[in-house]
Amino acid sequence: MSYSRWSNSIWYTYWSTGCSDKKNKQTFCICSVATFTYKQLKDDIYKCLKEIKKKYPTCTDYEIEELRGYMKEFMEDVEREFTTKRGKSDRLWIRIK
C-alpha cells in the first residue's frame, strides 16, 4: 500500500510485507532512501527520522513532519491489520469472505 507518491510529495512511501507475516517485521519503505520495520518505528520513530535527516540534511522540518505522518499512518495500519476479533495477534490476519 502506498502512503505517498512523487506526484504529490518528495517522498514515495509504501508498506511492504516482504516475506514475513510477523507484525514486527512489516516494512515501511521510503523509495531510494531507507526502509524501517514496524518495530524500529514503534520503538523510536524520532531516531528513524534523524537517520533520514542525516542522509538528506536539506529536508525541511515540514518535509520531515510530513514523513512522520506517513510513518504513523503505516503503524496504525499495521496495528489494524494485526488485530483480530479475539484480540491482538502477531501474525497477519487474512480476511476470508
Summary of the structure (lengths in Angstrom):
residues: 97
radius of gyration: 14.1
end to end distance: 20.8
largest distance: 47.5
contacts: 248
relative contact order: 0.18
helix: 43%
strand: 22%
